[in-house]
Amino acid sequence: MLATITQTRQTPRGWLASGLYLSAVLLLSGCASYSQRFDVIEAQLAAGNLPAALQTLEKDRGNGRRDEVLYLLNRAMLLRMQGDYRQSNQALEQAKRLIDELDAVSIREQAGSLTVNDTLQSYIGSDFERALLHVYAALNYLQLGMPDEARVEILQLDVLLNLQADGQGNAYSEDAFARYLSGLVFEQLGEWSDAMIAYRKAYQDYQKYREYFGVKPPRSLGLALLRMAEHLGLKEELRRYRKAFAIEQWTPLPVFQTEGEVVLIVGTGLAPRKREESMSIFAPGAGVMVRIALPRYETKTQPVGEVRLQTDNEAVDAELVEDIDAIAVKTLQEKMPAITARALARAVVKYRAAKEAGERDQGLGLLLNVAGMLSEQADTRSWSTLPQRIYLGRQPLAPGRYNISVQLLGHGGHVLAQKQFSGVVVEAGKKVYLTWRWIPPH
């Protein structure tokens, strides 16, 4: 049989035959998909064992350089969840550099994905994952008390979002939460015009979010728009936002600046994970039924119905600002025609290669037919440590020291979890960022 394979290598389809044979051997060795390997980490996170989850991630870094970006993104998120914002940003910086290097996909990887499966391409993240990379890097800097560095991250984010926005027609081409955070950073630095531009873009993006993802413009964004529009003398916009948000009273910016502000950002759950789904489909190019493997997102229930921030005498609700579940599912749906077309084309190539080999050697043809089926694997990679949803709350407070409680309430109003932030120092004209990541136990 080896002699036959050696002879087959003399033809273009021989290269494919050899590649399929080797792919089948690797798959038969028991290599699980990325999504299956992440099950262990998910269980550890649900149990609240962050050190174990990080240790598991370090032991299983995937398929070398092809999965290195994914490893760095997950490592950054786990470090952030442990409160190690500096190392988290180090991992995010490495991921950014590697994404830039891998963005020009090699011919070899493209050929491999067209003849074997999509997992042979280096992972550089979906559009929304690359935007959230910058969002979390900026948040890390803000929690380290480094707003100028956060501003640099926001400017990089602006370049990325402007490039993505060129792809019109997609449900996700801009990120409303990212724009809202940009406005917060500019506002903190006293750059009122830039803050207004960012808040304005966030409002426009939330119109699209409302349609595609069911996330409406937050009321806190409306208050920010009113403050900025009034301060900058934008009377027509002031009138329009006042009507759109049905807000009659707000604190003018000069008065608002005499207080401090607590900005709470809560991430709940884990982002949906891709699973493999196999199906048989008729291939017109071959005239037979072939097997293809496609990715699909597996979503979980979202138990959190309300997020409440409680200070000594006052409570405010944090609002939903990003539904990663909805964004991920819709993004994949839009990509499915291209993913399915590639899978079908691969199946036809594999079928023809096996048929041609079988005409010369029946045993080899059978082997390649089996190898072709085994090598067909859906790409289930995704940034799985992202939260399911992100909530944001803003609470202006007089300068002083506060104990702040955050409650997560279920859809029936019962308390799911709560966290206490003790001795939070609020200063006039400054923002304090508090973050909490909650993953429900299994």
Summary of the structure (lengths in Angstrom):
residues: 442
radius of gyration: 25.3
end to end distance: 49.9
largest distance: 85.1
contacts: 1454
relative contact order: 0.14
helix: 55%
strand: 20%
